[in-house]
């Protein structure tokens, strides 16, 4: 790589009034250059002004203040004082920078001293901003010092100047006298550099196709060597490429310094050391802008990705161990029957209602069961005494239900308030009915008081538990 990046500071004097004297200006520039050289000796200086014939007077790459002072001293009296050449002079300097960045990597700084607003058309200003957008990343910084003894602070070109300095990471300064001018120059002594927004990675900058073509045209392609024997690559110091080991990979040469590069070596170098565009880079020896074919970069990246995939797959195969597992028999699918809640809504089919029987096990204070015959099987269901149907009520329940004085509302009217209340009176049952009901129930079923099993007629001993009745 070239040594340290060189800086170049260009002073543009767009002064049409006598707000500042020549002697003070020369002294100011001399002090600035001396202090600037104390910080970095690899700094070059230039100056631009227009004469009364509207011709530019330009000098560049001066290492000392003597050369700058001489040009100003010789052309100060003949400078243009009729109008401002702000845009013209800035175009001239940017054209010089565009030509310069082809051959050498530099950081450029433009310091403009202006005392008159410019009045060019918006189309001209748009062209100026277009070229600034192309060179600002090299980098190029623009600072503007506006001299004015008038009370007003803002001028007609205020918006344009603010956009310009904001786009180039510069600043705009307003001064009224020599003291403020000296203070402003002292602020501009320290060098500037582009600062990334992120600490761990560079900023991603989007450029238009027009700007891309501009950078491509700035760079030159590597040329074929006239003598193809005994060429040593500048990057690997070998005649045969160590990457591809291809004897037909003949190094290509830089157009300026003649350094040779293998195709594989220069591809790797361009990927790591480009200007922000993968196939445009600077010569590692002389700093010349060079370019490769975009397709070469794509093919090279594709090969690298394929190699990474191959090595990754191989490592997986080596580390992979085969494990034998016993065959597992899949379980048989489970069969589910639809579950129906017993006694839902308290409704029993008519067919089942015929086979329902109620039995009481354990005497009068025993538990009551409901017996239903379904599909040839006897199903027992435990019930509370109050859960027996109304039509099967015991004699005591039927006798003492709803014993109240006065009128008694029916159960239907209690459940449904919309129905009219009916007057009911208590009427006792006949003793014969009670006696007859008890006799019929006893004749129908005989149960063992111990285990609850039914006993056949005429049998006094339980066939299951042996209890004797």
Order of alpha helices (4+ residues) and beta strands (2+ residues): beta-alpha-beta-beta-alpha-alpha-beta-alpha-beta-alpha-beta-alpha-alpha-beta-beta-beta-alpha-beta-beta-alpha-alpha-beta-beta-beta-alpha-alpha-alpha
